[in-house]
C-alpha cells in the first residue's frame, strides 16, 4: 500500500501536544484523528516519512539518509551550517566529510573562511551558495592569496590574506629603510670631512657595538621569540609583535608582495630565500669595490689626517725612497741645480710610495669590513633559512579523507608528495638550502674558528671574524658552535614538528632548559652583564612559551584585548573587562618588550654616550654660557658683592748687623 502524505488526507494530523516517536536517527510525530481527536498508531512508512525529521546532530531526510553530522558542523534535519573560521572538506559526493579550522583556534573570529558566518547546505544542494572565502583568498582552507596587480593584491599574514592598501604604503616601508641608510651614510661622510676626530671616536663606538655580546643575545632572543612565541593579543600582534619578523628577514609578512607581486607565488618566494645570500654577496662585493675606489681617489684629494689610516713606524719606511745627495765632483756652478733636482725626485718618490701604501691599506680595510659584513649576513639569515627549508617537510594528513593525502601546514592548499604541482619545486629548493645553509654555515663557522684559534688576537683576524668569538672569553672561543646547534635544533622543532603534537612543547622546553644549564656551566662571555642577559633572555623565552602553550584555548587567550591598558594605550579594540589570564598574558608581553628595550639601550650605549659627549654636552654648555652673558646684574647683587681686599704692603726684610773683621 502506497503511503499518503499529510497533504493528501484530512482524516488525521499530528497531535498538538507535540508527542513524538523516536527512531534510529530521526523522529516522527504521534497522530490523531481530526474529528474525534483520538490518537492512533500508524507506521511512518504509511505517509512515506514525510512528517519525520532527522534528530538534532543528524543530517539528511528519513529514513535511510539521516547520518551523523560531520565534525565541527551544526545539523538539524535537511539543513547543515558551520561557524566562521571553518572550511568544508568534500570528497566525491556532495555531503561534507567534516569541517577543518582554517587558522589557529585563537584567530577563528577573524578567519577568511565563511567570513559572514552565514554558510549553510541543504540536503538537495550540491554545493554551498554562500561566500566560503573572503575576498583575496581561495582554495583549500582559504589559504591561497592571489595578487593579480599592485591594485588588486593580497599577501598572507597571520594565516589570513590581507589586501595591500595603496602603492604609497607598499613602497613606504622600503623607501623608509633606503632613506635611513642614505641619511646615515651622508652623516658619516660629512662627519669625516668636517670633524675627523669625532668620526674616529664614533667609528670606535660602532666597533664596540658590533663586538658586543649583548648584541648577539638580543638578536637571537628576537629571532627565537618571533618564530616560537606567536600567540599574542590581537592589538599587540598587529601593532608591535609583527615587526619582530624583520629579525628573521621575513619581509613577506610585512607586505613585500605588494611591491613585488611575483613573491605571492610560494615557488618564487622560496627561490628568493634560496638566492638571498648569493645576491647579498654580489651586492657586498660591488659595495666593497666602489668603497675601495672612492677612498683610493680621496687619498689624492684629502689631507692625510682625514684618511684615518693606521700609521706606520719609521722602520716601515721603504729603503727605495730617494734622499737628496750632493756630488762632490760636480762644479760649484751646478751644485744648486743638482741639489734642487735631487730634492724634487725624492719628494716625488716619497709621494708615490705613500700613495701606494695608502692603496694597500685601503684595500685591506675594505676587504676586512666586507668579510665581517658577510659573516654577519650569514649569522643573521641562518635561523630563518633553516626554518624556511624545514617548513616544506612539515606535512599534515587530512583527518577526513583517510587516504594518506597530506598538505603543508604552512601552506594548507599545497599537497605534499604529489608528483606534479608546487610541492616538488619547493622540496627541491629546500634540500639545496638544507645542505648549503643549514649544514654549510655551521661547518664554515667551525672551520674558521679551528683554523684561526691561535690568531684570535691579531687585528686582521679580529676585524673579519670578531662576530664569532671576540665577545667570548679566550678559552671559550668555541662556544659559538653551541649557539649554532641550539638555533638549528629549535628551527627543527618549530618547523618540522606539528603544532598540535603533544611532544612539541616538552621537547622545546627541555632544549631551552638544557642550554640554560650549559650556559651557566660555561659562562662564556667576557662581561658578566652579557652572561646575565643571556640567562634572562632564555628564561623569558621559556616562560612565554609555556604560558602561551597552556593558554591555547581561544576563549581564554583571545578575548578582545586587554582592558588593563585600555586607559593608557590608545587601542580601540581594548576591552573593558579583564580576567586573570589576560592580565598575566599582558604581563608576559610587557616583560618581553621591556627586556627588548633594555637590551637595545645596553647595545647602543657607546653610541648614545658619543652623542651626549660630542653633541649634547657642548650644546648645553654653549647655551648656559650665553645665558650667563646676557643676564643683567641687579643693584642688590652689586651692593652685596664684597670688593676684593687691597693687598697689604710687604714689610721690609731686616738683616742682622754685620761685623767688620780685619
C-alpha positions as semicolon CSV with decimal commas, in nm:
position;residue;x (nm);y (nm);z (nm)
1;X;0,000;0,000;0,000
2;X;0,146;0,330;-0,103
3;X;0,177;0,575;0,182
4;X;-0,018;0,901;0,168
5;X;0,135;1,229;0,272
6;X;-0,028;1,469;0,515
7;X;-0,136;1,696;0,230
8;X;-0,330;1,413;0,063
9;X;-0,567;1,342;0,352
10;X;-0,769;1,532;0,607
11;X;-0,857;1,237;0,828
12;X;-0,562;1,259;1,070
13;X;-0,298;1,511;1,180
14;X;-0,004;1,532;1,422
15;X;-0,104;1,566;1,784
16;X;-0,092;1,929;1,907
17;X;0,076;1,818;2,227
18;X;0,391;1,751;2,025
19;X;0,436;1,393;2,132
20;X;0,686;1,210;1,911
21;X;0,817;0,866;1,832
22;X;1,197;0,840;1,829
23;X;1,367;0,609;1,586
24;X;1,725;0,547;1,480
25;X;1,846;0,896;1,385
26;X;1,507;1,053;1,322
27;X;1,181;1,136;1,496
28;X;0,818;1,113;1,382
29;X;0,511;1,277;1,544
30;X;0,221;1,092;1,705
31;X;-0,103;1,118;1,505
32;X;-0,467;1,170;1,599
33;X;-0,800;1,168;1,418
34;X;-0,915;1,517;1,324
35;X;-1,281;1,464;1,406
36;X;-1,257;1,262;1,725
37;X;-0,909;1,370;1,846
38;X;-0,841;1,009;1,916
39;X;-0,476;0,906;1,889
40;X;-0,383;0,617;1,671
41;X;-0,067;0,437;1,571
42;X;0,050;0,414;1,213
43;X;0,383;0,324;1,058
44;X;0,582;0,624;0,926
45;X;0,617;0,438;0,600
46;X;0,240;0,482;0,556
47;X;0,293;0,854;0,486
48;X;0,638;0,798;0,334
49;X;0,819;0,959;0,633
50;X;0,705;1,300;0,514
51;X;0,630;1,414;0,870
52;X;0,956;1,280;1,012
53;X;1,274;1,479;1,059
54;X;1,631;1,386;1,148
55;X;1,733;1,442;1,506
56;X;1,947;1,739;1,601
57;X;2,304;1,639;1,528
58;X;2,196;1,433;1,225
59;X;2,179;1,550;0,865
60;X;1,951;1,429;0,585
61;X;1,594;1,310;0,540
62;X;1,437;0,999;0,696
63;X;1,451;0,709;0,685
64;X;1,777;0,585;0,535
65;X;1,951;0,920;0,488
66;X;1,985;1,051;0,844
67;X;2,359;1,042;0,909
68;X;2,565;1,180;1,194
69;X;2,656;1,546;1,141
70;X;3,014;1,596;1,021
71;X;3,274;1,713;1,273
72;X;3,250;2,084;1,363
73;X;2,916;2,115;1,179
74;X;2,571;2,210;1,308
75;X;2,294;1,990;1,167
76;X;1,921;1,972;1,215
77;X;1,719;1,784;0,962
78;X;1,794;1,867;0,600
79;X;1,999;2,176;0,689
80;X;2,369;2,196;0,783
81;X;2,554;2,507;0,897
82;X;2,903;2,579;1,023
83;X;3,066;2,864;1,208
84;X;3,305;3,123;1,081
85;X;3,660;3,000;1,062
86;X;3,581;2,650;0,933
87;X;3,608;2,510;0,583
88;X;3,416;2,204;0,446
89;X;3,614;1,905;0,320
90;X;3,449;1,723;0,030
91;X;3,537;1,401;-0,144
92;X;3,338;1,298;-0,449
93;X;2,983;1,334;-0,322
94;X;2,813;1,649;-0,210
95;X;2,798;1,586;0,166
96;X;3,098;1,730;0,353
97;X;3,316;1,483;0,537
98;X;3,390;1,740;0,804
99;X;3,497;2,096;0,871
100;X;3,857;2,198;0,940
101;X;3,958;2,519;1,117
102;X;4,123;2,749;0,867
103;X;4,357;2,914;1,117
104;X;4,476;2,866;1,470
105;X;4,198;2,850;1,730
106;X;4,284;3,199;1,853
107;X;4,217;3,362;1,514
108;X;3,887;3,196;1,427
109;X;3,679;3,514;1,476
110;X;3,897;3,686;1,212
111;X;3,933;3,395;0,972
112;X;3,891;3,419;0,594
113;X;3,672;3,105;0,589
114;X;3,297;3,173;0,592
115;X;3,367;3,541;0,663
116;X;2,998;3,634;0,701
117;X;2,918;3,330;0,913
118;X;2,604;3,251;0,711
119;X;2,707;2,946;0,511
120;X;2,462;2,656;0,507
121;X;2,395;2,349;0,298
122;X;2,058;2,189;0,229
123;X;2,012;1,824;0,151
124;X;1,919;1,882;-0,210
125;X;2,205;2,128;-0,278
126;X;2,525;2,022;-0,447
127;X;2,750;2,298;-0,311
128;X;2,702;2,588;-0,070
129;X;2,594;2,905;-0,243
130;X;2,746;3,137;0,018
131;X;3,078;3,322;0,030
132;X;3,304;3,044;0,153
133;X;3,628;3,252;0,139
134;X;3,693;3,619;0,200
135;X;3,799;3,837;-0,094
136;X;4,156;3,771;-0,197
137;X;4,162;3,412;-0,070
138;X;4,071;3,083;-0,233
139;X;4,145;2,710;-0,248
140;X;4,164;2,470;0,046
141;X;4,111;2,637;0,385
142;X;4,105;2,971;0,201
143;X;4,482;2,970;0,236
144;X;4,584;3,077;-0,114
145;X;4,621;3,451;-0,163
146;X;4,615;3,592;-0,511
147;X;4,791;3,901;-0,638
148;X;4,678;3,997;-0,986
149;X;4,813;4,353;-0,989
150;X;4,950;4,610;-0,743
151;X;4,598;4,748;-0,705
152;X;4,441;4,404;-0,657
153;X;4,693;4,221;-0,445
154;X;4,668;4,023;-0,122
155;X;4,951;3,885;0,088
156;X;4,947;3,622;0,364
157;X;4,986;3,747;0,718
158;X;4,886;3,570;1,041
159;X;4,712;3,296;0,841
160;X;4,497;3,549;0,657
161;X;4,503;3,721;0,318
162;X;4,548;4,095;0,376
163;X;4,480;4,344;0,099
164;X;4,756;4,585;0,002
165;X;4,638;4,929;0,098
166;X;4,797;5,150;-0,166
167;X;5,111;5,186;-0,371
168;X;5,234;5,463;-0,142
169;X;5,203;5,247;0,170
170;X;5,351;4,947;-0,008
171;X;5,662;5,135;-0,113
172;X;5,679;5,345;0,203
173;X;5,847;5,079;0,413
174;X;6,123;5,008;0,160
175;X;6,173;5,376;0,083
176;X;6,200;5,445;0,457
177;X;6,475;5,186;0,503
178;X;6,669;5,308;0,198
179;X;6,628;5,668;0,311
180;X;6,758;5,590;0,659
181;X;7,065;5,416;0,516
182;X;7,137;5,708;0,280
183;X;7,098;5,967;0,557
184;X;7,329;5,769;0,784
185;X;7,593;5,736;0,510
186;X;7,581;6,110;0,434
187;X;7,607;6,191;0,803
188;X;7,914;5,972;0,842
189;X;8,076;6,122;0,531
190;X;8,008;6,478;0,646
191;X;8,137;6,398;0,993
192;X;8,453;6,253;0,847
193;X;8,522;6,558;0,633
194;X;8,436;6,821;0,893
195;X;8,516;6,656;1,225
196;X;8,760;6,367;1,170
197;X;8,843;6,315;1,538
198;X;8,476;6,281;1,630
199;X;8,430;6,048;1,333
200;X;8,706;5,824;1,459
201;X;8,551;5,814;1,807
202;X;8,209;5,730;1,661
203;X;8,362;5,456;1,449
204;X;8,520;5,308;1,760
205;X;8,179;5,320;1,931
206;X;8,024;5,126;1,642
207;X;8,305;4,872;1,660
208;X;8,227;4,825;2,028
209;X;7,861;4,770;1,944
210;X;7,945;4,517;1,670
211;X;8,162;4,315;1,909
212;X;7,918;4,331;2,199
213;X;7,786;4,009;2,344
214;X;7,455;4,178;2,426
215;X;7,400;4,243;2,054
216;X;7,427;3,871;1,987
217;X;7,197;3,789;2,279
218;X;6,939;4,043;2,160
219;X;6,941;3,920;1,800
220;X;6,892;3,555;1,898
221;X;6,624;3,647;2,153
222;X;6,420;3,843;1,899
223;X;6,455;3,576;1,629
224;X;6,353;3,297;1,866
225;X;6,057;3,494;2,001
226;X;5,933;3,583;1,653
227;X;5,944;3,220;1,537
228;X;5,837;3,036;1,852
229;X;5,608;3,259;2,058
230;X;5,339;3,375;1,817
231;X;5,033;3,379;2,045
232;X;4,964;3,742;2,137
233;X;4,655;3,957;2,183
234;X;4,518;4,100;1,859
235;X;4,621;4,461;1,912
236;X;4,971;4,364;2,031
237;X;5,030;4,131;1,736
238;X;4,905;4,396;1,495
239;X;5,095;4,696;1,627
240;X;5,417;4,556;1,773
241;X;5,498;4,187;1,752
242;X;5,460;4,158;1,376
243;X;5,767;4,378;1,331
244;X;5,976;4,119;1,512
245;X;5,955;3,917;1,189
246;X;6,211;4,159;1,043
247;X;6,470;4,000;1,271
248;X;6,426;3,680;1,067
249;X;6,424;3,857;0,732
250;X;6,050;3,789;0,695
251;X;5,961;4,091;0,483
252;X;5,683;3,892;0,313
253;X;5,469;3,917;0,626
254;X;5,501;4,297;0,612
255;X;5,366;4,332;0,259
256;X;5,665;4,288;0,030
257;X;5,444;4,109;-0,230
258;X;5,260;4,439;-0,265
259;X;5,580;4,582;-0,411
260;X;5,685;4,265;-0,592
261;X;5,364;4,075;-0,682
262;X;5,566;3,778;-0,808
263;X;5,656;3,694;-0,446
264;X;5,295;3,599;-0,377
265;X;5,374;3,271;-0,554
266;X;5,534;3,035;-0,295
267;X;5,776;2,899;-0,555
268;X;5,910;3,247;-0,626
269;X;5,922;3,324;-0,254
270;X;6,124;3,007;-0,188
271;X;6,354;3,091;-0,477
272;X;6,411;3,436;-0,325
273;X;6,508;3,271;0,005
274;X;6,747;3,042;-0,179
275;X;6,915;3,330;-0,362
276;X;6,918;3,589;-0,084
277;X;7,273;3,504;0,031
278;X;7,425;3,498;-0,322
279;X;7,252;3,825;-0,415
280;X;7,365;3,997;-0,096
281;X;7,717;3,864;-0,152
282;X;7,727;4,011;-0,502
283;X;7,597;4,342;-0,372
284;X;7,854;4,340;-0,093
285;X;8,141;4,278;-0,334
286;X;8,018;4,564;-0,553
287;X;7,996;4,790;-0,247
288;X;8,348;4,695;-0,139
289;X;8,480;4,773;-0,487
290;X;8,306;5,110;-0,501
291;X;8,420;5,193;-0,148
292;X;8,779;5,099;-0,228
293;X;8,786;5,304;-0,547
294;X;8,622;5,602;-0,379
295;X;8,857;5,602;-0,082
296;X;9,155;5,548;-0,312
297;X;9,056;5,858;-0,510
298;X;9,007;6,052;-0,189
299;X;9,365;5,969;-0,095
300;X;9,480;6,204;-0,371
301;X;9,248;6,483;-0,264
302;X;9,209;6,479;0,112
303;X;9,489;6,552;0,357
304;X;9,647;6,258;0,530
305;X;9,482;6,343;0,862
306;X;9,137;6,284;0,710
307;X;9,215;5,937;0,578
308;X;9,231;5,785;0,927
309;X;9,453;5,502;0,812
310;X;9,678;5,314;1,050
311;X;10,013;5,491;1,076
312;X;10,343;5,311;1,036
313;X;10,665;5,344;1,224
314;X;10,990;5,466;1,078
315;X;11,107;5,110;1,035
316;X;10,824;5,055;0,787
317;X;10,958;5,321;0,552
318;X;11,084;5,160;0,230
319;X;11,450;5,183;0,152
320;X;11,375;5,284;-0,205
321;X;11,278;5,639;-0,110
322;X;11,532;5,872;-0,263
323;X;11,718;6,120;-0,044
324;X;11,892;6,438;-0,154
325;X;12,259;6,383;-0,244
326;X;12,546;6,611;-0,338
327;X;12,807;6,522;-0,593
328;X;13,150;6,603;-0,462
329;X;13,298;6,613;-0,812
330;X;13,041;6,849;-0,960
331;X;13,117;7,207;-1,043
332;X;13,027;7,473;-0,796
333;X;12,804;7,637;-1,055
334;X;12,586;7,327;-1,084
335;X;12,568;7,241;-0,714
336;X;12,247;7,430;-0,654
337;X;12,079;7,286;-0,963
338;X;12,180;6,928;-0,876
339;X;12,058;6,967;-0,518
340;X;11,721;7,105;-0,631
341;X;11,683;6,821;-0,882
342;X;11,759;6,552;-0,620
343;X;11,513;6,711;-0,377
344;X;11,233;6,708;-0,636
345;X;11,299;6,344;-0,723
346;X;11,300;6,247;-0,356
347;X;10,973;6,428;-0,286
348;X;10,813;6,271;-0,592
349;X;10,927;5,920;-0,500
350;X;10,814;5,966;-0,139
351;X;10,467;6,074;-0,254
352;X;10,438;5,776;-0,487
353;X;10,538;5,531;-0,216
354;X;10,299;5,697;0,027
355;X;10,011;5,668;-0,219
356;X;10,092;5,302;-0,278
357;X;10,088;5,242;0,095
358;X;9,752;5,417;0,120
359;X;9,615;5,198;-0,159
360;X;9,730;4,879;0,012
361;X;9,589;4,986;0,347
362;X;9,261;5,088;0,184
363;X;9,232;4,751;0,015
364;X;9,295;4,568;0,344
365;X;9,045;4,785;0,529
366;X;8,779;4,744;0,260
367;X;8,803;4,366;0,248
368;X;8,826;4,341;0,624
369;X;8,493;4,513;0,690
370;X;8,349;4,340;0,383
371;X;8,426;3,993;0,521
372;X;8,291;4,099;0,861
373;X;7,967;4,216;0,696
374;X;7,941;3,887;0,503
375;X;7,986;3,686;0,823
376;X;7,713;3,894;0,988
377;X;7,479;3,827;0,692
378;X;7,531;3,452;0,732
379;X;7,477;3,479;1,106
380;X;7,161;3,687;1,062
381;X;6,986;3,475;0,797
382;X;7,087;3,132;0,928
383;X;6,787;3,078;1,156
384;X;6,525;3,197;0,906
385;X;6,671;2,999;0,614
386;X;6,673;2,684;0,827
387;X;6,307;2,741;0,919
388;X;6,206;2,805;0,557
389;X;6,378;2,489;0,436
390;X;6,245;2,262;0,710
391;X;5,892;2,402;0,689
392;X;5,843;2,242;0,347
393;X;5,856;1,893;0,501
394;X;5,601;1,966;0,773
395;X;5,302;1,791;0,616
396;X;4,973;1,721;0,794
397;X;4,747;1,434;0,688
398;X;4,387;1,527;0,618
399;X;4,183;1,375;0,904
400;X;3,870;1,325;0,691
401;X;3,995;1,187;0,360
402;X;4,152;0,879;0,522
403;X;4,359;0,803;0,211
404;X;4,700;0,932;0,321
405;X;4,664;1,269;0,149
406;X;4,866;1,535;0,333
407;X;4,914;1,909;0,296
408;X;5,175;2,157;0,410
409;X;5,094;2,306;0,748
410;X;5,227;2,648;0,649
411;X;5,053;2,640;0,306
412;X;4,741;2,425;0,353
413;X;4,649;2,440;-0,016
414;X;4,976;2,273;-0,126
415;X;4,952;1,892;-0,137
416;X;5,266;1,714;-0,023
417;X;5,439;1,433;-0,210
418;X;5,238;1,494;-0,526
419;X;5,430;1,416;-0,847
420;X;5,326;1,740;-1,005
421;X;5,232;2,079;-0,871
422;X;5,402;2,319;-0,635
423;X;5,543;2,090;-0,366
424;X;5,815;1,913;-0,573
425;X;5,966;2,250;-0,667
426;X;5,959;2,367;-0,308
427;X;6,113;2,040;-0,188
428;X;6,398;2,058;-0,440
429;X;6,493;2,409;-0,333
430;X;6,453;2,317;0,035
431;X;6,701;2,030;0,001
432;X;6,958;2,267;-0,152
433;X;6,901;2,516;0,131
434;X;6,945;2,246;0,393
435;X;7,282;2,135;0,259
436;X;7,418;2,479;0,166
437;X;7,288;2,691;0,454
438;X;7,158;2,476;0,741
439;X;7,464;2,250;0,734
440;X;7,715;2,457;0,537
441;X;7,711;2,764;0,763
442;X;7,787;2,569;1,086
443;X;8,067;2,382;0,908
444;X;8,211;2,711;0,779
445;X;8,199;2,874;1,122
446;X;8,358;2,572;1,289
447;X;8,635;2,554;1,028
448;X;8,720;2,923;1,067
449;X;8,727;2,901;1,446
450;X;8,958;2,599;1,431
451;X;9,180;2,748;1,161
452;X;9,240;3,079;1,341
453;X;9,222;2,958;1,702
454;X;9,585;3,064;1,759
455;X;9,545;3,405;1,588
456;X;9,233;3,537;1,756
457;X;9,410;3,842;1,896
458;X;9,554;3,960;1,566
459;X;9,386;4,281;1,440
460;X;9,321;4,143;1,092
461;X;9,153;3,824;1,220
462;X;8,959;4,021;1,477
463;X;8,835;4,263;1,214
464;X;8,699;3,981;0,996
465;X;8,580;3,714;1,242
466;X;8,510;3,900;1,565
467;X;8,139;3,820;1,547
468;X;8,221;3,453;1,603
469;X;8,448;3,470;1,907
470;X;8,551;3,814;2,031
471;X;8,267;3,858;2,283
472;X;8,362;3,527;2,449
473;X;8,644;3,459;2,689
474;X;8,964;3,341;2,515
475;X;8,933;2,980;2,630
476;X;8,562;2,977;2,531
477;X;8,612;3,089;2,171
478;X;8,435;2,770;2,054
479;X;8,108;2,844;2,235
480;X;7,953;2,992;1,923
481;X;7,917;2,640;1,788
482;X;7,683;2,559;2,080
483;X;7,474;2,864;1,988
484;X;7,452;2,745;1,625
485;X;7,349;2,394;1,732
486;X;7,082;2,534;1,963
487;X;6,935;2,750;1,687
488;X;6,932;2,457;1,446
489;X;6,756;2,228;1,696
490;X;6,494;2,494;1,771
491;X;6,437;2,552;1,399
492;X;6,378;2,178;1,352
493;X;6,131;2,157;1,641
494;X;5,946;2,472;1,535
495;X;5,918;2,397;1,164
496;X;5,901;2,017;1,138
497;X;5,708;1,900;1,445
498;X;5,335;1,966;1,412
499;X;5,198;2,233;1,637
500;X;4,930;2,013;1,795
501;X;5,177;1,738;1,881
502;X;5,198;1,653;2,249
503;X;5,575;1,608;2,221
504;X;5,648;1,953;2,080
505;X;5,610;2,164;2,399
506;X;5,806;1,915;2,609
507;X;6,090;1,892;2,355
508;X;6,125;2,269;2,310
509;X;6,115;2,336;2,685
510;X;6,373;2,065;2,751
511;X;6,611;2,202;2,489
512;X;6,588;2,557;2,624
513;X;6,640;2,450;2,985
514;X;6,933;2,228;2,884
515;X;7,111;2,515;2,710
516;X;7,046;2,744;3,007
517;X;7,230;2,489;3,222
518;X;7,513;2,464;2,967
519;X;7,547;2,842;2,962
520;X;7,561;2,864;3,341
521;X;7,833;2,598;3,339
522;X;8,041;2,758;3,064
523;X;7,972;3,127;3,149
524;X;8,132;3,207;2,813
525;X;8,108;3,584;2,768
526;X;8,382;3,818;2,881
527;X;8,148;4,055;3,060
528;X;7,923;3,939;3,340
529;X;7,649;4,162;3,205
530;X;7,632;3,963;2,880
531;X;7,615;3,632;3,067
532;X;7,334;3,757;3,289
533;X;7,140;3,892;2,990
534;X;7,169;3,557;2,812
535;X;7,024;3,371;3,112
536;X;6,743;3,625;3,147
537;X;6,662;3,613;2,774
538;X;6,642;3,233;2,762
539;X;6,432;3,227;3,079
540;X;6,185;3,477;2,933
541;X;6,157;3,269;2,615
542;X;6,080;2,957;2,821
543;X;5,828;3,138;3,040
544;X;5,649;3,289;2,740
545;X;5,637;2,960;2,552
546;X;5,498;2,766;2,849
547;X;5,235;3,032;2,915
548;X;5,121;3,053;2,552
549;X;5,109;2,676;2,518
550;X;4,896;2,649;2,831
551;X;4,657;2,916;2,707
552;X;4,597;2,768;2,365
553;X;4,223;2,783;2,428
554;X;4,081;3,071;2,224
555;X;3,814;3,166;2,477
556;X;4,077;3,243;2,740
557;X;4,354;3,376;2,524
558;X;4,184;3,583;2,258
559;X;3,913;3,769;2,433
560;X;3,918;4,127;2,299
561;X;4,247;4,266;2,408
562;X;4,348;4,386;2,741
563;X;4,139;4,630;2,935
564;X;4,422;4,680;3,180
565;X;4,587;4,915;2,933
566;X;4,266;5,048;2,779
567;X;4,308;5,379;2,961
568;X;4,678;5,406;2,887
569;X;4,720;5,278;2,533
570;X;4,500;5,418;2,252
571;X;4,382;5,086;2,110
572;X;4,011;5,092;2,020
573;X;3,996;4,713;2,034
574;X;4,075;4,706;2,405
575;X;3,807;4,550;2,620
576;X;3,657;4,686;2,938
577;X;3,689;4,373;3,145
578;X;3,999;4,172;3,215
579;X;4,026;3,833;3,373
580;X;4,332;3,688;3,546
581;X;4,456;3,504;3,239
582;X;4,455;3,818;3,024
583;X;4,639;4,019;3,289
584;X;4,909;3,755;3,310
585;X;4,931;3,738;2,931
586;X;4,983;4,113;2,907
587;X;5,236;4,096;3,188
588;X;5,436;3,845;2,985
589;X;5,411;4,063;2,675
590;X;5,527;4,364;2,879
591;X;5,817;4,158;3,013
592;X;5,926;4,070;2,658
593;X;5,906;4,428;2,535
594;X;6,078;4,563;2,846
595;X;6,364;4,317;2,810
596;X;6,400;4,407;2,443
597;X;6,411;4,778;2,527
598;X;6,674;4,718;2,797
599;X;6,896;4,523;2,557
600;X;6,862;4,796;2,291
601;X;6,983;5,055;2,543
602;X;7,274;4,838;2,655
603;X;7,381;4,764;2,298
604;X;7,362;5,123;2,175
605;X;7,508;5,274;2,493
606;X;7,852;5,355;2,340
607;X;7,683;5,541;2,053
608;X;7,445;5,721;2,287
609;X;7,739;5,820;2,505
610;X;7,917;5,960;2,199
611;X;7,615;6,173;2,109
612;X;7,596;6,305;2,464
613;X;7,965;6,392;2,482
614;X;8,008;6,529;2,132
615;X;7,675;6,696;2,059
616;X;7,453;6,747;2,362
617;X;7,712;6,849;2,621
618;X;7,879;7,120;2,406
619;X;7,534;7,248;2,311
620;X;7,423;7,271;2,675
621;X;7,749;7,439;2,778
622;X;7,714;7,690;2,495
623;X;7,355;7,774;2,587
624;X;7,443;7,817;2,954
625;X;7,737;8,044;2,872
626;X;7,518;8,263;2,650
627;X;7,257;8,283;2,923
628;X;7,516;8,400;3,176
629;X;7,647;8,663;2,936
630;X;7,301;8,811;2,875
631;X;7,185;8,805;3,240
632;X;7,199;9,166;3,381
633;X;7,344;9,220;3,727
634;X;7,097;9,377;3,974
635;X;7,181;9,662;4,207
636;X;7,130;9,438;4,505
637;X;7,385;9,197;4,376
638;X;7,626;9,488;4,333
639;X;7,565;9,605;4,690
640;X;7,601;9,262;4,834
641;X;7,914;9,192;4,646
642;X;8,220;9,230;4,863
643;X;8,513;9,414;4,700
644;X;8,842;9,238;4,682
645;X;9,070;9,336;4,972
646;X;9,364;9,561;4,891
647;X;9,700;9,392;4,901
648;X;9,894;9,465;5,219
649;X;10,238;9,621;5,181
650;X;10,520;9,379;5,216
651;X;10,726;9,455;5,530
652;X;11,091;9,527;5,472
653;X;11,333;9,247;5,531
654;X;11,555;9,307;5,830
655;X;11,907;9,179;5,811
656;X;12,124;9,133;6,118
657;X;12,413;9,379;6,152
658;X;12,734;9,261;6,008
659;X;13,060;9,300;6,195
660;X;13,371;9,401;6,020
661;X;13,671;9,190;6,079
662;X;14,023;9,269;5,994
